[in-house]
């Protein structure tokens, strides 16, 4: 299968679909980036992580792990404004199975955190899986030197600073200002302060934040994607059932691949080229070892 055909059609080829089940998911070495499609959000999340090496590649016994979904909006899962709760649940379970001492799920919501955490389904799913769920606490903010090319310092929640590993779990969505909100924009939820000011030079800010937080793993929830009226949506007609999850250690490649779900090229998102030039990852994901599965 020629990988360049992916930009034209994200559907899986008949050759892939005919692959025997016992061969699927078997790889000689971890993929650089994995794309998994299927009906079950938990199953495709687990498969995607396993294809890039399994959670034990990223989480070691005794580590404190923060899982950072998008819990920005007071919306139900069906409206695709927040990360799918089943994706979050699965990552919590996998982290604990890998030996994590503690798993924390947190975000700085734009709407009321109490309502957003509850209505998104993430609070319940994360707690049931064994995570500690933290609402944003302004007393846990610390002004930090980010040393970015544009963003020199900002208020950061210290929970992220104290974690041994961070797993970034965005949802793929349309955004009225930046075209899309993907993995790198998800870092705004780790900040306090007047975050709307960052939109003055949003592309530069996103790259500076990605360089600062350095996630061990990025898992893109594209089970439901918001194709219009982002970032909060509000209508089922704005939602597309994509039924996919992407996983990689390369945050640039994840966002580049996710852009194609919206009929965009990676070059249509200026921050991706800036991130590549900063050495944060590969904008041309076709150069990487891409594993695709349908389960």
Backbone torsions as a table, in degrees:
resi	resn	phi	psi	omega
1	UNK	NA	127.4	179.0
2	UNK	-81.2	125.0	-174.3
3	UNK	-67.7	-29.1	-178.7
4	UNK	-64.3	-17.9	177.5
5	UNK	-69.7	-14.8	-177.0
6	UNK	-62.5	-35.7	-178.6
7	UNK	-65.8	-25.4	-179.8
8	UNK	-86.0	-30.6	-174.8
9	UNK	-156.9	114.6	-178.9
10	UNK	-82.6	-1.0	177.3
11	UNK	-67.4	148.5	179.8
12	UNK	-81.9	143.5	-176.2
13	UNK	-71.8	161.2	178.4
14	UNK	-64.4	-29.0	177.9
15	UNK	-64.1	-44.2	179.4
16	UNK	-65.1	-41.9	-177.5
17	UNK	-65.8	-25.9	-179.1
18	UNK	-88.7	-1.1	179.1
19	UNK	-62.5	130.7	179.5
20	UNK	-57.6	144.3	-176.0
21	UNK	-60.7	-30.9	-177.6
22	UNK	-72.1	-15.1	178.0
23	UNK	-92.0	-22.3	-175.6
24	UNK	-67.5	136.3	179.3
25	UNK	83.6	-4.8	178.4
26	UNK	-90.9	120.0	-179.1
27	UNK	-136.7	144.5	-179.2
28	UNK	-65.3	-33.0	178.4
29	UNK	-149.4	163.3	-177.1
30	UNK	-60.1	141.7	174.1
31	UNK	-70.7	156.0	172.2
32	UNK	-73.6	-35.7	-179.5
33	UNK	-151.3	141.0	-176.9
34	UNK	-126.0	139.8	175.3
35	UNK	-125.1	118.9	-177.3
36	UNK	-125.3	133.7	178.6
37	UNK	-117.3	149.2	177.9
38	UNK	170.9	176.0	-175.2
39	UNK	-82.3	-23.8	-172.7
40	UNK	-107.1	115.5	-177.6
41	UNK	-58.8	-38.9	-179.8
42	UNK	-66.6	-43.8	-177.2
43	UNK	-65.3	-42.6	-178.1
44	UNK	-72.8	-28.6	175.3
45	UNK	-66.2	-47.1	-179.5
46	UNK	-62.6	-42.0	-180.0
47	UNK	-64.3	-42.1	-179.1
48	UNK	-62.5	-44.4	179.1
49	UNK	-65.5	-40.7	179.4
50	UNK	-64.0	-35.4	-179.7
51	UNK	-67.1	-27.3	178.5
52	UNK	-96.0	15.1	172.0
53	UNK	122.2	-6.5	-179.4
54	UNK	81.9	156.6	-174.3
55	UNK	-64.2	-27.5	179.5
56	UNK	-67.5	-16.2	173.5
57	UNK	-69.4	-28.1	-172.2
58	UNK	-108.6	-29.2	-176.0
59	UNK	-119.7	126.4	179.4
60	UNK	-106.2	158.5	-177.7
61	UNK	-57.5	134.0	176.8
62	UNK	86.8	-0.1	-177.5
63	UNK	-84.4	154.4	176.1
64	UNK	-98.9	121.3	-172.1
65	UNK	-116.0	135.0	170.6
66	UNK	-110.1	128.5	173.5
67	UNK	-105.1	123.4	-172.7
68	UNK	-112.9	88.9	172.9
69	UNK	-83.4	177.4	168.8
70	UNK	-93.7	110.4	176.6
71	UNK	-121.9	41.8	-170.1
72	UNK	-76.0	-18.7	-165.4
73	UNK	-133.7	151.5	178.7
74	UNK	-83.2	73.8	-175.3
75	UNK	-138.5	149.2	174.6
76	UNK	-76.9	160.6	-178.6
77	UNK	-56.0	-33.0	-177.2
78	UNK	-63.8	-20.4	-177.3
79	UNK	-91.5	-2.8	170.1
80	UNK	57.3	33.7	175.2
81	UNK	-94.1	-21.8	-179.8
82	UNK	-125.6	160.1	179.3
83	UNK	-57.5	142.3	-179.9
84	UNK	-60.4	126.5	-176.8
85	UNK	-62.5	-28.7	179.1
86	UNK	-71.1	-31.2	174.5
87	UNK	-65.6	-44.2	179.2
88	UNK	-63.8	-47.5	179.9
89	UNK	-54.4	-46.0	-177.1
90	UNK	-63.3	-41.3	-179.6
91	UNK	-68.7	-35.3	174.3
92	UNK	-62.4	-48.7	-179.1
93	UNK	-60.5	-43.5	-178.6
94	UNK	-67.0	-36.6	179.3
95	UNK	-65.9	-43.5	178.7
96	UNK	-67.6	-38.9	177.0
97	UNK	-63.8	-29.8	178.5
98	UNK	-77.0	-9.2	175.6
99	UNK	112.1	7.6	179.7
100	UNK	-57.3	136.7	177.5
101	UNK	-71.4	-37.4	-178.1
102	UNK	-152.3	140.4	175.1
103	UNK	-122.0	125.6	-180.0
104	UNK	-113.5	136.4	174.2
105	UNK	-116.6	125.0	-177.2
106	UNK	-155.4	161.8	175.8
107	UNK	-167.3	156.2	174.8
108	UNK	-101.4	96.0	-173.4
109	UNK	-66.6	151.0	172.5
110	UNK	-81.0	-47.5	170.0
111	UNK	-76.4	-179.4	178.0
112	UNK	-53.5	123.4	179.4
113	UNK	-58.5	-41.4	-179.0
114	UNK	-58.7	-44.0	-179.8
115	UNK	-72.6	-41.5	-175.9
116	UNK	-66.3	-44.7	179.8
117	UNK	-62.8	-39.4	-178.5
118	UNK	-73.0	-52.4	-171.1
119	UNK	-72.4	-28.7	177.9
120	UNK	-68.2	-18.1	-176.7
121	UNK	84.2	-3.8	-175.1
122	UNK	-73.7	-39.3	-179.2
123	UNK	-58.2	-49.5	-178.1
124	UNK	-65.8	-44.9	-177.5
125	UNK	-63.5	-42.6	-178.4
126	UNK	-67.2	-42.9	179.5
127	UNK	-65.3	-41.6	179.1
128	UNK	-62.2	-30.0	179.6
129	UNK	-83.0	-8.8	177.0
130	UNK	107.8	9.6	-179.4
131	UNK	-86.7	159.2	169.1
132	UNK	-95.0	123.5	-177.5
133	UNK	-102.4	122.6	-177.4
134	UNK	-112.7	120.0	168.2
135	UNK	-71.1	150.3	-179.1
136	UNK	-62.6	128.2	-177.5
137	UNK	-116.2	113.6	-177.8
138	UNK	-59.4	-22.7	178.0
139	UNK	-74.6	-9.2	178.6
140	UNK	-99.6	14.2	178.0
141	UNK	-91.1	142.7	177.5
142	UNK	-140.5	130.5	177.4
143	UNK	-72.7	122.6	-172.9
144	UNK	-120.8	147.0	170.4
145	UNK	-77.5	112.4	179.7
146	UNK	-87.5	-23.1	177.7
147	UNK	55.9	36.4	179.2
148	UNK	-82.3	169.5	177.0
149	UNK	-65.9	-34.0	177.1
150	UNK	-118.9	-44.2	-176.3
151	UNK	-89.7	102.7	-172.6
152	UNK	-83.2	-38.5	179.4
153	UNK	-155.1	156.7	179.6
154	UNK	-165.8	166.0	176.5
155	UNK	-81.3	124.0	-177.6
156	UNK	-122.0	140.4	174.7
157	UNK	-69.5	125.8	-173.7
158	UNK	-66.3	-16.3	176.0
159	UNK	-56.9	-36.9	179.2
160	UNK	-72.0	-32.3	-179.7
161	UNK	-72.7	-28.6	-175.4
162	UNK	-90.1	-9.5	-177.8
163	UNK	-75.7	147.4	173.1
164	UNK	-77.6	-36.5	-179.7
165	UNK	-140.2	145.6	175.4
166	UNK	-121.2	132.0	174.2
167	UNK	-113.9	119.7	-178.8
168	UNK	-90.7	125.3	-174.9
169	UNK	-129.6	72.7	179.3
170	UNK	-78.6	170.6	168.4
171	UNK	-115.0	143.9	-178.1
172	UNK	-81.7	120.5	-174.6
173	UNK	-144.7	153.8	167.0
174	UNK	-67.7	150.3	176.1
175	UNK	-139.1	132.9	-173.2
176	UNK	-66.9	-25.4	-178.5
177	UNK	-101.3	-41.8	-173.1
178	UNK	-106.8	15.2	-176.3
179	UNK	73.1	-56.2	178.9
180	UNK	-135.8	154.2	166.6
181	UNK	-119.7	118.7	-173.3
182	UNK	-127.3	-138.1	-174.8
183	UNK	-71.5	-46.9	-174.9
184	UNK	-69.0	-33.1	178.1
185	UNK	-71.7	-19.4	179.2
186	UNK	-63.6	-19.2	-179.5
187	UNK	-68.8	-16.9	176.7
188	UNK	-60.5	-25.0	178.6
189	UNK	-76.1	-2.4	174.4
190	UNK	-98.1	3.3	-174.0
191	UNK	-112.8	158.5	168.3
192	UNK	-108.2	-157.5	175.6
193	UNK	74.3	-171.2	-178.8
194	UNK	-83.8	82.2	-172.7
195	UNK	-65.7	-22.1	178.8
196	UNK	-63.5	-21.2	177.7
197	UNK	-66.3	-23.8	-179.1
198	UNK	-68.9	-18.3	179.2
199	UNK	-70.3	-10.2	176.4
200	UNK	-60.9	-40.3	175.1
201	UNK	-138.2	66.5	-170.1
202	UNK	-62.9	-43.3	-177.8
203	UNK	-59.5	-44.8	179.5
204	UNK	-66.3	-39.7	179.8
205	UNK	-62.8	-41.8	-178.6
206	UNK	-62.0	-40.2	180.0
207	UNK	-68.2	-42.6	178.7
208	UNK	-61.9	-39.3	179.9
209	UNK	-69.4	-40.8	178.5
210	UNK	-62.8	-37.9	178.5
211	UNK	-68.0	-30.8	-178.3
212	UNK	-77.9	-46.1	-172.6
213	UNK	-80.7	-33.6	174.5
214	UNK	47.6	72.2	-179.7
215	UNK	-65.7	145.7	174.6
216	UNK	-71.1	-28.8	-176.4
217	UNK	-155.2	141.2	172.6
218	UNK	-117.5	128.2	177.8
219	UNK	-122.8	112.8	-177.3
220	UNK	-91.7	117.1	174.5
221	UNK	-79.5	111.6	174.6
222	UNK	-127.0	33.5	176.1
223	UNK	-68.2	-53.4	167.6
224	UNK	-115.9	133.7	177.1
225	UNK	-120.8	148.3	-179.4
226	UNK	-96.1	111.4	-172.0
227	UNK	-98.0	-9.6	178.8
228	UNK	-147.0	158.4	171.8
229	UNK	57.0	34.3	176.0
230	UNK	-80.6	162.4	12.8
231	UNK	-92.8	-5.9	-175.6
232	UNK	-105.7	-14.4	177.5
233	UNK	55.9	-137.4	179.9
234	UNK	135.9	-7.5	179.6
235	UNK	-128.7	141.5	178.1
236	UNK	-63.1	-26.6	179.7
237	UNK	-68.9	-14.4	177.4
238	UNK	-85.7	-4.8	-171.2
239	UNK	-106.1	138.8	174.4
240	UNK	-119.7	133.2	175.4
241	UNK	-81.2	99.6	179.7
242	UNK	-89.5	-32.9	175.7
243	UNK	56.7	48.5	179.8
244	UNK	-137.5	156.3	170.2
245	UNK	-135.8	140.3	177.2
246	UNK	-118.6	138.3	177.4
247	UNK	-136.6	142.0	177.8
248	UNK	-168.9	158.7	168.7
249	UNK	-82.1	-9.1	-176.9
250	UNK	-100.7	102.8	-176.5
251	UNK	-68.0	-27.6	178.9
252	UNK	-70.0	-43.7	179.5
253	UNK	-63.4	-39.4	179.5
254	UNK	-61.2	-48.9	-179.8
255	UNK	-66.2	-35.8	179.4
256	UNK	-64.2	-43.8	178.8
257	UNK	-67.5	-41.4	-179.2
258	UNK	-64.6	-29.3	178.8
259	UNK	-59.3	-31.6	-177.7
260	UNK	-69.2	-19.1	177.4
261	UNK	-66.9	-18.2	-178.2
262	UNK	-110.4	18.8	-179.2
263	UNK	60.2	34.0	174.6
264	UNK	-113.9	155.6	172.3
265	UNK	-96.0	153.2	177.0
266	UNK	-53.5	-33.9	-179.8
267	UNK	-66.1	-15.9	178.2
268	UNK	-75.3	-11.3	179.0
269	UNK	-112.5	99.6	-171.8
270	UNK	-55.6	-31.1	-176.4
271	UNK	-66.1	-23.7	-179.2
272	UNK	-69.3	-39.7	176.0
273	UNK	-66.4	-38.7	177.2
274	UNK	-63.1	-40.7	179.5
275	UNK	-66.1	-40.8	175.8
276	UNK	-60.3	-45.3	-178.6
277	UNK	-65.4	-24.4	177.2
278	UNK	-85.3	-0.9	179.4
279	UNK	79.4	24.0	-176.8
280	UNK	-89.4	-10.7	179.7
281	UNK	163.4	-173.9	-173.6
282	UNK	-106.2	117.2	178.5
283	UNK	-74.4	-30.0	178.2
284	UNK	-93.5	84.9	-174.9
285	UNK	-63.1	-16.9	178.7
286	UNK	-66.8	-18.1	176.8
287	UNK	-77.8	-15.3	-179.1
288	UNK	-92.3	168.1	175.0
289	UNK	-81.3	103.4	-178.0
290	UNK	-100.2	122.2	176.0
291	UNK	-107.3	128.2	178.5
292	UNK	-118.7	137.9	179.6
293	UNK	-139.1	152.1	169.0
294	UNK	-126.1	125.2	-176.9
295	UNK	-126.6	NA	NA
